[in-house]
C-alpha cells in the first residue's frame, strides 16, 4: 500500500474512514495537556522527538467524552473510572507531524471513529507503565488507551478492566517501518 507519509515520521493517516466528527467543545486539558513531562511511560516513549509539540492533543491520540458536550484527551488504564473513549484525533488538513491543530483554531477536536475505520500511525506507547519494559506489538493485538491517551496493547496498561477496546492491530510496527495499522472497534 503506497503512502505519502512524511519523513521524519510522527504522523497519522486515515486509510478507510467511517466517520469524522467534531461534536463537542474541546476541554481546556485538550489544549494544555503536557506531552513531554509526566509519568515514566510518557517520559521514556521512544516515538517522541525534540520537535514534538509540548501541549495539546496529538494526532493519533485517543479522545474521550469528558463531560456534557465535551471531548478531551482520553485517560485510559484507570482503576477508578472508565476511559469513555470515542475515537482517535486526526491530523489537520496540512498533515503536519503530530498536529491536531484544528482544535486550537475552532476549539473542537476532529476525530475519526466507526467500526471499520482503518488508520496508520506511529504515535503509540513503546514502554510499559513503569517506563522500562518495552511494549511489542503483533498483528491481531487488541489496542486500548494508555494512561497517557496513546494506543497500547495489554503490555502497556496496568489494568484493562475499565478500558475501551479502541481497535485491532492489522500491521505491527517494525524497525524498518514504525507505522502501526489499526482497524477501529469504536
KAFENDA-V537429 format. One record per residue. N is the residue number from 1. RES is the residue in three letters. OMEGA is omega in whole degrees, -180 to 180 (none if undefined). Layout:
# KAFENDA-V537429
N:RES:OMEGA ; N:RES:OMEGA
This chain:
# KAFENDA-V537429
1:UNK:-180 ; 2:UNK:-180 ; 3:UNK:176 ; 4:UNK:-179 ; 5:UNK:-176 ; 6:UNK:173 ; 7:UNK:7 ; 8:UNK:-173 ; 9:UNK:-175 ; 10:UNK:-170 ; 11:UNK:173 ; 12:UNK:179 ; 13:UNK:176 ; 14:UNK:-178 ; 15:UNK:177 ; 16:UNK:-177 ; 17:UNK:171 ; 18:UNK:-178 ; 19:UNK:164 ; 20:UNK:-175 ; 21:UNK:172 ; 22:UNK:-178 ; 23:UNK:174 ; 24:UNK:176 ; 25:UNK:178 ; 26:UNK:178 ; 27:UNK:175 ; 28:UNK:180 ; 29:UNK:178 ; 30:UNK:179 ; 31:UNK:-171 ; 32:UNK:-179 ; 33:UNK:-179 ; 34:UNK:-177 ; 35:UNK:-176 ; 36:UNK:-178 ; 37:UNK:178 ; 38:UNK:-176 ; 39:UNK:-177 ; 40:UNK:179 ; 41:UNK:180 ; 42:UNK:-176 ; 43:UNK:-176 ; 44:UNK:179 ; 45:UNK:-177 ; 46:UNK:177 ; 47:UNK:179 ; 48:UNK:174 ; 49:UNK:-176 ; 50:UNK:-177 ; 51:UNK:177 ; 52:UNK:176 ; 53:UNK:-177 ; 54:UNK:-175 ; 55:UNK:171 ; 56:UNK:178 ; 57:UNK:179 ; 58:UNK:172 ; 59:UNK:-177 ; 60:UNK:177 ; 61:UNK:178 ; 62:UNK:177 ; 63:UNK:-173 ; 64:UNK:172 ; 65:UNK:-176 ; 66:UNK:-178 ; 67:UNK:-177 ; 68:UNK:-179 ; 69:UNK:-178 ; 70:UNK:175 ; 71:UNK:-180 ; 72:UNK:179 ; 73:UNK:179 ; 74:UNK:173 ; 75:UNK:-179 ; 76:UNK:174 ; 77:UNK:-177 ; 78:UNK:175 ; 79:UNK:-173 ; 80:UNK:-177 ; 81:UNK:177 ; 82:UNK:-175 ; 83:UNK:174 ; 84:UNK:-179 ; 85:UNK:179 ; 86:UNK:-180 ; 87:UNK:-178 ; 88:UNK:-180 ; 89:UNK:-180 ; 90:UNK:175 ; 91:UNK:176 ; 92:UNK:-175 ; 93:UNK:180 ; 94:UNK:177 ; 95:UNK:180 ; 96:UNK:-179 ; 97:UNK:177 ; 98:UNK:-163 ; 99:UNK:162 ; 100:UNK:-169 ; 101:UNK:176 ; 102:UNK:179 ; 103:UNK:-179 ; 104:UNK:-177 ; 105:UNK:-172 ; 106:UNK:-173 ; 107:UNK:174 ; 108:UNK:178 ; 109:UNK:177 ; 110:UNK:180 ; 111:UNK:178 ; 112:UNK:176 ; 113:UNK:180 ; 114:UNK:179 ; 115:UNK:-176 ; 116:UNK:175 ; 117:UNK:180 ; 118:UNK:179 ; 119:UNK:175 ; 120:UNK:178 ; 121:UNK:170 ; 122:UNK:173 ; 123:UNK:-179 ; 124:UNK:178 ; 125:UNK:176 ; 126:UNK:-179 ; 127:UNK:175 ; 128:UNK:-176 ; 129:UNK:179 ; 130:UNK:179 ; 131:UNK:-179 ; 132:UNK:-177 ; 133:UNK:179 ; 134:UNK:175 ; 135:UNK:178 ; 136:UNK:-179 ; 137:UNK:177 ; 138:UNK:175 ; 139:UNK:-179 ; 140:UNK:177 ; 141:UNK:168 ; 142:UNK:176 ; 143:UNK:-176 ; 144:UNK:173 ; 145:UNK:175 ; 146:UNK:176 ; 147:UNK:180 ; 148:UNK:-180 ; 149:UNK:178 ; 150:UNK:177 ; 151:UNK:174 ; 152:UNK:174 ; 153:UNK:-176 ; 154:UNK:177 ; 155:UNK:-178 ; 156:UNK:177 ; 157:UNK:178 ; 158:UNK:-179 ; 159:UNK:179 ; 160:UNK:-176 ; 161:UNK:-179 ; 162:UNK:-180 ; 163:UNK:176 ; 164:UNK:174 ; 165:UNK:-178 ; 166:UNK:-178 ; 167:UNK:180 ; 168:UNK:180 ; 169:UNK:174 ; 170:UNK:177 ; 171:UNK:-179 ; 172:UNK:174 ; 173:UNK:178 ; 174:UNK:177 ; 175:UNK:-179 ; 176:UNK:-178 ; 177:UNK:-175 ; 178:UNK:-177 ; 179:UNK:175 ; 180:UNK:177 ; 181:UNK:-174 ; 182:UNK:169 ; 183:UNK:-175 ; 184:UNK:176 ; 185:UNK:179 ; 186:UNK:none
